[in-house]
Amino acid sequence: MKTCLNKTIVTNRVPGMFLLAAIVLTANPVWAANVQWSGADAINNNVNWSDGINWAGTSPGPADAVLFFDDGGAASAGIVDNIVDASTTVTSLKYGNTNNFHTTQINAGQTLTVTSGLTVGTETGTANQGQIVTATVVGPGTLSVANGSLIVRQCNSSSSTTRNALLDMSGLSNFTANVSTLSMGVQLGATPGIRASGAIYLAMTNRITAPIIVLHFNPTSPVLGNNNILYLGQTNVIFANIITNGGIKSQNSTLMAFRPGLDSPVAYFRAADGVSRVTTWVTGDDTQAATSANTANGINDFSIGTVDALVSTMELGKGANANGTTPGSSPGMGTLKIGNGTVDVNTLRVGYQTASGVTNAGKGFVIVGGPQGLVKVNTLMEVGKVTGTPMATSFGSVTVTNGGTLQAKSVVFGTNTAPNVFTIGSDNVGGGNLVVNDTAATVVGTAASRLATLNITNAAVRLALNGSTATTPKIYVGALNIPTTGGSTTTINIDSIANVTTTTTFSIINFTTLSGDPTTFVVGNLPSGYSANVLSTGTEIQLQVSPQTGPGIFTNKPAVLSFALNGSNVSISGTNGQAGDAYYLLTSTNVALPLAQWTVAATNVVSSVGANGSFTFIGTNVVAPTDQQQFYILSSTNSNHP
């Protein structure tokens, strides 16, 4: 085996770029034994890997690099031209066919193991500016890639709209990978290794460990017209520390999504150790576009399935960190879209101006559209974030409908002028839930930097209230748009109430302008012991909360003063009674029985009380003359009894 030739370019323009440059610009290993497919025995209807006639040499082994070029290919994709008929281990696997198509079938019970990387693409510029390289892997077996990198890209100096490299495993049962990097549509190096484009369709069941995943990264020049796509399969387990979806100059959308047509697919994301949070997940990252008008555009679309992701920092839409040749025209645009499942993030940035005074915006979008869908932000959600002097119209848009939920500890906004918008609930596609139930005085926006627009209808809001900060608004908005009279209601639910001993008015939403009828806000769930009603002023939606001391709320434990028998009746006199409340007489012939096994013998509502809450309780026909002994308890609850 020859020594690998590496070409590494180091730059310190952006923290972390050193690592990415080393990955993107590393040449392929040069292996001692290259074994190329010829398919020479296809004339005898034998296209098995184990047939040495099908190779330019002999059947490959563990020390061999397997190459598929034009020889032995088919005229169209999907026609099986080579079959892994027995489990085989090779060093590397490359598909670089420029005219024909290769479809590899892995038979049932067989595994093709690649120990040092898989590549799809010529890895050079070609005379054909619209070169397409297609590699298809099908069958009930398993493709396993260990070590090295998984690389899918086709490069050229032209801006052709048709160039692409495709690894299609949609017809394969199982795919596993444990590689250093997964890169798709990532620039190889200098011209002609630029303008990379690629697509990967994963197998039905996938388990991938790749500390770094980069989907589309072209720092020199963009590919115009191509969509770079990573289609997930039915079951997907992905372990990665850094995910970049739609890097610099990813002019058209870079899409990570479930493959269309699957039935309730699932995706599970964790760090490379399989347990921790993904460290950084950036979508639509144009931070390095200092001299271009090209955009970065990435989409994570999990709407047709279920996602389970733990992430430390997720950023959606990062603008360029310097003004390009056409200032203001280099936005980074990033989208997160989920149906069901949970994306659990510590810090979420939605739209991000990354440098002071630049005019290139970051535009971020969050869409939650399933009844079991939850985006949960544990620490901080920054929307329309601005670094330094605000110049660009960076903004974030959040839409929660169809029973979905956004839960955030704290939400802040970059500037008062950014067009940030939250849409919670819809009359057409179902309600939404906004959970901002941290105990802090304010949880959404500030007086200086408000949420520009809140559209809320057919929705529910969950909050926590503290009487010591009752006059501080929980939510600051500019324009509050709600239904008109008779329209769908929005429920205000309160998880907890602290420091309220008398009727207290809380500022819930402070707004600049209002469109709609405030009576469409209604009170929902409250902690036991409180009642509430919604109020409104010219600038606020308020909640008036009162502690209850009437029926059903016991503020003092009743005490028994006397006990008397009158035939089969029992008369009890006590204090600390509450008028209008029900009291229960529990009885048992065995005082040692657990309380839950005592019987409710009588229930009376105390109609009136005297001084110190004095009252009398009469239990009628509660004495059984045949019992030698009976014991009684007067209780203000029967919750432990049938």
NUKETI-863142 format. One record per residue (C-alpha): residue number from 1; residue in one letter; x, y negated, z negated. Coordinates in steps of 0.001 Angstrom, whole numbers. Each point is the difference from the previous one (the first is absolute). Layout:
NUM_a_X_Y_Z
...
//
This chain:
1_m_0_0_0
2_k_1377_-3396_952
3_t_99_-2949_-2355
4_c_-3029_-2272_295
5_l_663_-3353_1636
6_n_-1711_-2803_-1929
7_k_-459_-3592_1072
8_t_-1010_-2228_-2905
9_i_-803_-3685_187
10_v_-87_-1875_-3293
11_t_-1848_-3254_-465
12_n_-837_-2032_-3083
13_r_-2712_-2171_1533
14_v_-2713_1634_-2064
15_p_400_2045_-3179
16_g_-349_3651_903
17_m_731_-543_3710
18_f_3372_1667_-446
19_l_-1701_3312_-630
20_l_-2476_-342_2834
21_a_2686_-955_2508
22_a_2036_3007_-969
23_i_-2985_2235_597
24_v_-1157_-1526_3237
25_l_3357_-191_1672
26_t_1490_3341_-951
27_a_905_2124_3012
28_n_-1198_3578_334
29_p_2342_2729_-1201
30_v_2036_1691_2712
31_w_-167_3718_-601
32_a_2425_2636_1239
33_a_-2579_2347_1513
34_n_-2756_-1472_2141
35_v_-2545_2524_1215
36_q_-2351_-1250_2713
37_w_-3335_1500_978
38_s_-239_1130_3607
39_g_-3125_2185_10
40_a_1619_2177_2619
41_d_-1957_3111_-1005
42_a_-3358_-1745_388
43_i_-288_1660_3424
44_n_-343_3267_-1940
45_n_-2607_-1547_-2320
46_n_2478_-103_-2873
47_v_542_-3386_-1652
48_n_1087_1305_-3408
49_w_2836_-1652_-1883
50_s_1430_3431_-768
51_d_526_648_3720
52_g_3551_-1155_759
53_i_-815_-367_3702
54_n_-2106_-3052_-864
55_w_3060_-1880_-1240
56_a_3045_-1444_1711
57_g_2212_2392_-1910
58_t_-1663_2122_-2621
59_s_-2811_-204_-2527
60_p_728_-2687_-2624
61_g_1169_747_-3524
62_p_600_-1885_-3251
63_a_3079_-1842_1313
64_d_-1591_-1147_3253
65_a_-1557_-3276_1097
66_v_-3076_693_2131
67_l_-696_-2320_2941
68_f_-3099_-307_2165
69_f_504_-2062_3145
70_d_-1811_358_3342
71_d_918_3620_715
72_g_-2731_2524_-706
73_g_-2632_-2645_-725
74_a_-3643_-125_1025
75_a_-1774_-2424_2289
76_s_-2254_-1318_-2764
77_a_-137_-190_-3781
78_g_-1573_2837_-1959
79_i_1055_2854_2291
80_v_2080_2390_-2126
81_d_3385_484_1656
82_n_2014_1374_-2955
83_i_-962_2236_-2932
84_v_1694_477_-3368
85_d_-840_3705_-238
86_a_2180_671_-3059
87_s_1090_-2196_-2877
88_t_3026_-1971_1136
89_t_2454_-2408_-1622
90_v_1883_-2597_2047
91_t_2154_-2986_-883
92_s_-1901_-2704_1891
93_l_-2822_-319_2481
94_k_-340_-2639_2698
95_y_-2607_-621_2684
96_g_1370_-2353_2683
97_n_-2001_1042_3057
98_t_-545_-2844_2466
99_n_-2116_1601_2757
100_n_-1631_3162_-1366
101_f_-1802_835_-3242
102_h_914_2507_-2691
103_t_-2487_1765_-2271
104_t_1511_2241_-2680
105_q_-2217_2672_-1536
106_i_892_1452_-3421
107_n_-1694_3341_-498
108_a_-1913_1090_-3099
109_g_2229_806_-2962
110_q_3065_-1516_1678
111_t_2017_-3071_-1020
112_l_2272_-2170_2107
113_t_2501_-1509_-2454
114_v_2100_-3002_1051
115_t_2785_-739_-2469
116_s_1347_-3334_1250
117_g_-2663_-2105_1639
118_l_-2621_-210_2734
119_t_41_-2593_2800
120_v_-2527_-816_2729
121_g_1241_-2449_2646
122_t_2962_-297_2351
123_e_1934_-2145_-2543
124_t_1242_-2088_2943
125_g_-1552_-2543_2295
126_t_-1205_1499_3268
127_a_-417_-1263_3520
128_n_-3713_667_-385
129_q_-1170_-3056_-1906
130_g_-3283_1733_-892
131_q_1586_3246_-1152
132_i_-2257_2279_-2046
133_v_1436_2941_-1929
134_t_-2598_2434_-1311
135_a_685_2932_-2319
136_t_-2903_2161_-1160
137_v_158_2636_-2727
138_v_-2944_2365_-492
139_g_-864_3305_-1615
140_p_-892_1586_-3345
141_g_3615_49_-1198
142_t_2209_-2549_-1779
143_l_2492_-2631_1117
144_s_2423_-871_-2805
145_v_2561_-2805_273
146_a_2580_-195_-2779
147_n_2702_-2657_-344
148_g_945_-2515_2661
149_s_-2653_-2343_1373
150_l_-3280_254_1847
151_i_273_-2471_2905
152_v_-2646_-709_2634
153_r_770_-2892_2372
154_q_530_-940_3610
155_c_2070_-3089_735
156_n_648_-2216_3005
157_s_958_-3581_715
158_s_-3228_-625_1935
159_s_-3215_-1164_-1669
160_s_-1973_2700_1837
161_t_-3372_665_-1567
162_t_16_3775_638
163_r_3263_1202_-1555
164_n_-457_2440_-2868
165_a_1245_3103_-1800
166_l_-2652_2306_-1447
167_l_338_2884_-2445
168_d_-3398_1685_44
169_m_-474_2647_-2712
170_s_-3784_-312_-182
171_g_-335_3625_1157
172_l_2480_1343_-2579
173_s_-1111_1523_-3301
174_n_2906_-955_-2273
175_f_2751_-2616_-35
176_t_2532_-606_-2761
177_a_2849_-2475_-58
178_n_2638_-908_-2554
179_v_2031_-2655_1778
180_s_1914_-3173_-833
181_t_-2142_-2183_2259
182_l_-3094_184_2154
183_s_247_-2643_2711
184_m_-2486_-568_2802
185_g_450_-2713_2623
186_v_3142_-1315_-1689
187_q_2628_-1773_2098
188_l_3095_2126_693
189_g_2547_-2804_400
190_a_1093_-2482_2634
191_t_-1347_-111_3573
192_p_-1235_2315_1439
193_g_-836_1580_-3373
194_i_-2603_-2647_-775
195_r_-3794_-427_284
196_a_-671_3367_-1609
197_s_-3420_1593_17
198_g_-1262_3255_-1495
199_a_-2952_2012_-1279
200_i_-358_3008_-2295
201_y_-3075_2196_-384
202_l_487_2128_-3106
203_a_-1073_3620_-419
204_m_-3114_1182_-1829
205_t_1914_516_-3264
206_n_3062_-2169_-725
207_r_2482_-416_-2831
208_i_2593_-2691_675
209_t_2803_-1280_-2209
210_a_1773_-2979_1536
211_p_1410_-2649_-2368
212_i_-286_-2586_2800
213_i_-2816_-140_2543
214_v_175_-2690_2695
215_l_-2743_-292_2593
216_h_919_-2408_2815
217_f_2962_-2328_-468
218_n_1430_-1976_2923
219_p_2209_-2888_-1157
220_t_1277_-800_3519
221_s_-3111_43_2205
222_p_-3573_1284_-238
223_v_-1801_2620_2042
224_l_-2988_-1708_1575
225_g_-3269_1897_241
226_n_942_3174_-1866
227_n_-1689_1187_-3144
228_n_2305_1966_-2275
229_i_-2054_2614_-1848
230_l_530_2404_-2891
231_y_-3054_2246_-114
232_l_-400_1968_-3215
233_g_-1395_3525_-4
234_q_-2634_1739_-2103
235_t_2166_308_-3121
236_n_2969_-2304_-523
237_v_2465_-205_-2884
238_i_2555_-2770_563
239_f_2834_-825_-2389
240_a_1843_-3252_817
241_n_1690_-2830_-1908
242_i_-263_-2661_2718
243_i_-2666_-183_2706
244_t_86_-2658_2719
245_n_-2965_71_2364
246_g_291_-2595_2739
247_g_3398_-1639_-347
248_i_1527_-2921_1846
249_k_-1356_-589_3522
250_s_-2490_2845_-148
251_q_-1999_-2122_2406
252_n_-3036_2259_225
253_s_-1471_1897_-2921
254_t_1999_2717_-1661
255_l_-2592_2393_-1314
256_m_127_2553_-2811
257_a_-3347_1797_-103
258_f_-1731_3354_-180
259_r_-281_1593_3406
260_p_-3506_-534_1415
261_g_-2289_3018_-97
262_l_1221_1497_-3295
263_d_-2467_1075_-2696
264_s_596_-1817_-3312
265_p_3814_-131_214
266_v_2141_-884_-3016
267_a_3331_-1784_-511
268_y_2134_-56_-3154
269_f_2868_-2514_-383
270_r_2679_-17_-2695
271_a_3705_-895_-238
272_a_2668_2349_1314
273_d_184_1744_-3376
274_g_-3616_1088_499
275_v_-1193_-1634_-3229
276_s_827_-3719_-207
277_r_-1542_-2917_1861
278_v_1097_-896_3526
279_t_2402_-2860_-739
280_t_-903_-2294_2907
281_w_-2634_283_2722
282_v_53_-2891_2492
283_t_-2418_-312_2909
284_g_427_-2683_2660
285_d_3457_-1251_-992
286_d_1332_-2789_2228
287_t_2394_-1476_-2569
288_q_3073_328_2239
289_a_-1483_-1620_3111
290_a_2092_-3183_-121
291_t_211_-712_3755
292_s_-3147_1444_1531
293_a_-3686_-634_516
294_n_-808_3706_-321
295_t_-2165_1375_-2762
296_a_133_3003_-2299
297_n_-3252_1904_-325
298_g_-663_3106_-2083
299_i_-3170_1841_-1010
300_n_-529_2701_-2636
301_d_-3433_1466_762
302_f_-1212_2751_-2330
303_s_-3692_-731_543
304_i_-1096_3416_1315
305_g_1529_2005_-2857
306_t_1281_-149_-3556
307_v_3271_-1571_-1112
308_d_1877_318_-3294
309_a_2948_-2397_-203
310_l_2100_-1313_-2864
311_v_2056_-3065_989
312_s_2132_-2467_-1938
313_t_-90_-2900_2497
314_m_-2188_-165_3109
315_e_214_-2954_2382
316_l_-2431_-603_2865
317_g_1018_-2612_2567
318_k_3364_-1754_-514
319_g_837_-2990_2195
320_a_3408_-779_1466
321_n_2517_-1511_-2401
322_a_1048_-2711_2485
323_n_-1699_-1977_2755
324_g_408_1763_3325
325_t_82_-1348_3531
326_t_-3720_-648_-252
327_p_-644_-1021_-3613
328_g_-3210_1343_-1411
329_s_-303_2821_2530
330_s_1848_2754_-1878
331_p_-2483_1246_-2570
332_g_355_3253_-1828
333_m_-3359_1760_-126
334_g_-691_2964_-2249
335_t_-3171_1961_-728
336_l_-996_2582_-2610
337_k_-3288_1759_681
338_i_-1377_2838_-2123
339_g_-3208_1992_-107
340_n_225_2240_-3038
341_g_2797_579_-2469
342_t_2298_-2290_-1952
343_v_2902_-2264_878
344_d_1504_-810_-3408
345_v_2484_-2899_206
346_n_1905_-1948_-2625
347_t_524_-3115_2180
348_l_-2026_-663_3147
349_r_787_-2917_2335
350_v_-2562_-759_2703
351_g_1354_-2600_2451
352_y_3446_-1354_-863
353_q_1928_-3111_1106
354_t_3485_1259_-803
355_a_2084_-3188_215
356_s_-444_-3630_-951
357_g_-1162_-2369_2712
358_v_-348_2526_2831
359_t_-3034_-32_2272
360_n_-191_3724_664
361_a_-2865_1473_-1963
362_g_-600_3261_-1748
363_k_-3508_1352_496
364_g_-1235_2880_-2118
365_f_-3230_2000_1
366_v_-1469_2436_-2541
367_i_-3126_1950_938
368_v_-1653_2423_-2424
369_g_-3001_1703_1560
370_g_-893_3235_-1772
371_p_-2028_807_-3122
372_q_3029_1678_-1569
373_g_2534_-2498_1333
374_l_2110_-1918_-2513
375_v_2864_-2450_387
376_k_1383_-440_-3498
377_v_2565_-2703_-834
378_n_1536_523_-3422
379_t_2106_-3151_-385
380_l_-424_-2746_2593
381_m_-1821_-552_3288
382_e_1443_-2915_1983
383_v_-2150_-1197_2897
384_g_1341_-2518_2534
385_k_3264_-53_-1948
386_v_2312_-2933_728
387_t_3728_-254_-661
388_g_1106_-3589_-600
389_t_-1653_-2744_2044
390_p_-3202_1228_1663
391_m_-60_-550_3760
392_a_-1599_2995_1681
393_t_-3631_979_-293
394_s_860_3292_-1635
395_f_-3139_1601_-1345
396_g_-1561_3171_-1266
397_s_-3387_1516_767
398_v_-1638_2602_-2258
399_t_-3193_1852_941
400_v_-1663_2473_-2369
401_t_-3225_1681_1129
402_n_-1843_3322_99
403_g_507_610_-3709
404_g_3750_-615_17
405_t_1912_-1672_-2827
406_l_2796_-2524_-404
407_q_1426_38_-3519
408_a_2687_-2514_-926
409_k_1528_-1165_-3255
410_s_778_-3460_1388
411_v_-531_-1640_3407
412_v_1854_-3176_1017
413_f_22_-2069_3185
414_g_2847_-1864_1675
415_t_-1674_-3333_780
416_n_-3396_-1634_-150
417_t_25_-568_3773
418_a_621_3580_1155
419_p_-3123_1674_1470
420_n_19_2925_-2437
421_v_-3310_1831_-58
422_f_-1567_2786_-2077
423_t_-3156_1716_1250
424_i_-1528_2227_-2669
425_g_-3063_1964_1036
426_s_-2211_-132_3056
427_d_-3697_352_746
428_n_841_1999_3124
429_v_2654_2508_-1105
430_g_-542_235_-3756
431_g_1159_-1678_-3165
432_g_3467_-531_-1375
433_n_1609_-190_-3419
434_l_2437_-2585_-1334
435_v_1612_1083_-3262
436_v_2022_-2766_-1651
437_n_-450_1061_-3590
438_d_3273_-1092_-1523
439_t_-395_-1879_-3284
440_a_1970_-3028_1245
441_a_-1879_-3299_123
442_t_145_-205_3809
443_v_376_2998_2283
444_v_-601_-1361_3528
445_g_1659_-3216_1199
446_t_665_-3240_-1854
447_a_-1463_-3490_121
448_a_2937_-1053_2200
449_s_51_3058_2283
450_r_-3456_1418_525
451_l_-1306_2848_2088
452_a_-1149_-1969_3042
453_t_-3145_2020_701
454_l_-1900_2624_-1969
455_n_-2825_1717_1867
456_i_-1859_2232_-2440
457_t_-3292_1837_413
458_n_-1452_3363_-986
459_a_3026_395_-2244
460_a_1193_504_-3558
461_v_2599_-1944_-1978
462_r_1632_1411_-3144
463_l_1587_-2313_-2563
464_a_1269_-133_-3583
465_l_-959_-3000_-2153
466_n_1686_-1713_-2919
467_g_-1849_-2694_-1906
468_s_3217_-1890_-714
469_t_350_-821_3737
470_a_-3686_-174_914
471_t_235_-3370_1761
472_t_2901_1085_2238
473_p_-1355_1372_3291
474_k_762_3649_703
475_i_-63_-577_3760
476_y_871_-3176_1964
477_v_-1316_-309_3566
478_g_-459_-2718_2560
479_a_-3084_1059_1970
480_l_-2345_2462_-1718
481_n_-2378_1607_2504
482_i_-2848_2079_-1452
483_p_-3471_1073_1208
484_t_-2896_-2380_94
485_t_-3091_364_-2204
486_g_-1357_3537_119
487_g_3220_1412_1447
488_s_2127_2863_-1267
489_t_1255_-352_-3541
490_t_3493_140_-1452
491_t_337_1590_-3415
492_i_2326_-1378_-2667
493_n_1226_2837_-2215
494_i_1968_-668_-3178
495_d_2401_2676_-1252
496_s_925_-1649_-3292
497_i_-854_-3062_-2089
498_a_2252_-1424_-2720
499_n_-297_-2919_-2435
500_v_-3698_-621_526
501_t_-2044_-422_-3184
502_t_-2573_-2472_1271
503_t_-1552_-862_3356
504_t_2879_-894_2334
505_t_11_-1205_3611
506_f_2754_1385_2234
507_s_1217_-1527_3251
508_i_30_2909_2455
509_i_506_-1600_3440
510_n_1112_-3589_475
511_f_-669_-1166_3568
512_t_381_-3104_2141
513_t_-2925_652_2345
514_l_-2928_2401_-245
515_s_-2147_1549_2694
516_g_-2874_2144_-1251
517_d_-2116_558_-3086
518_p_1769_528_-3357
519_t_-2928_2118_-1212
520_t_1290_2801_2210
521_f_2565_571_-2768
522_v_-1487_2320_-2640
523_v_1232_1525_-3251
524_g_1045_3641_111
525_n_1764_2089_-2630
526_l_969_-1588_-3322
527_p_1743_1346_-3099
528_s_-2397_1166_-2688
529_g_-1164_-2793_-2248
530_y_-257_-2813_2534
531_s_-2522_-1518_2347
532_a_713_-2413_2853
533_n_-1540_-2082_2752
534_v_1412_-1786_3045
535_l_144_-3801_137
536_s_1196_-2338_2735
537_t_1145_-3588_300
538_g_1139_-2057_2948
539_t_3485_1525_-222
540_e_-305_3257_-1917
541_i_-1664_3367_-324
542_q_-190_626_-3746
543_l_-924_2818_-2337
544_q_-1651_-790_-3335
545_v_757_2782_-2483
546_s_-1745_490_-3344
547_p_760_2533_-2722
548_q_-3051_2046_-962
549_t_-1136_456_-3597
550_g_-3518_1200_758
551_p_-1479_3417_754
552_g_2499_2712_790
553_i_3067_-1891_-1216
554_f_894_792_-3603
555_t_2247_-2562_-1604
556_n_-357_1382_-3570
557_k_-98_3536_-1272
558_p_-3319_685_-1790
559_a_196_957_-3679
560_v_-2504_2178_-1924
561_l_-1208_-1412_-3352
562_s_-2657_2566_-965
563_f_-1501_3276_1135
564_a_-3451_1360_-954
565_l_-2126_3041_829
566_n_-3737_-244_480
567_g_-1342_3418_950
568_s_1479_837_3365
569_n_1046_-3610_584
570_v_3271_-1774_-781
571_s_265_-3693_-881
572_i_3387_-1714_281
573_s_793_-3575_-1012
574_g_3154_-1639_1353
575_t_1855_-3185_865
576_n_1817_-1371_3070
577_g_-2903_959_2208
578_q_-668_-1669_3347
579_a_-3519_-810_1128
580_g_-1031_1680_3224
581_d_2619_2741_-245
582_a_-571_3733_-145
583_y_1323_2079_-2889
584_y_222_3769_-95
585_l_-529_2416_-2892
586_l_2268_3029_406
587_t_-605_3165_-2012
588_s_1703_3323_-750
589_t_-290_2770_-2601
590_n_3814_324_11
591_v_1927_-3134_-869
592_a_3203_1536_1393
593_l_-1333_265_3538
594_p_1712_-2218_2600
595_l_-1968_-3201_575
596_a_-755_1008_3558
597_q_-2008_2965_-1332
598_w_-2293_-2085_-2216
599_t_-3570_-461_1254
600_v_-1749_-3299_680
601_a_-3038_265_-2290
602_a_-1443_-3479_514
603_t_538_-3198_1971
604_n_-1331_-3375_-1121
605_v_409_-3520_1312
606_v_388_-2526_-2793
607_s_-2517_-2707_805
608_s_1213_-2533_-2560
609_v_2654_-428_-2657
610_g_194_-2007_-3226
611_a_2844_-1710_-1797
612_n_3420_1586_714
613_g_-1668_2066_2687
614_s_-2091_2000_-2450
615_f_-2275_2565_1626
616_t_-1985_3148_-648
617_f_121_3149_2129
618_i_-2833_2567_-254
619_g_602_3516_1259
620_t_-3343_1746_442
621_n_-318_3784_-364
622_v_3735_512_-224
623_v_39_2107_-3167
624_a_-416_3759_401
625_p_-1361_1417_-3301
626_t_1400_3455_747
627_d_3600_-1274_153
628_q_1854_240_-3274
629_q_2151_-2979_912
630_q_109_-2711_2657
631_f_2512_-2751_701
632_y_-670_-3294_1792
633_i_2104_-2645_1771
634_l_-1324_-3372_1132
635_s_1802_-950_3228
636_s_-55_-2880_2437
637_t_802_2369_2891
638_n_-1003_3408_1216
639_s_2674_108_2706
640_n_1523_3176_-1391
641_h_-3314_1829_-173
642_p_-2434_1583_2411
//
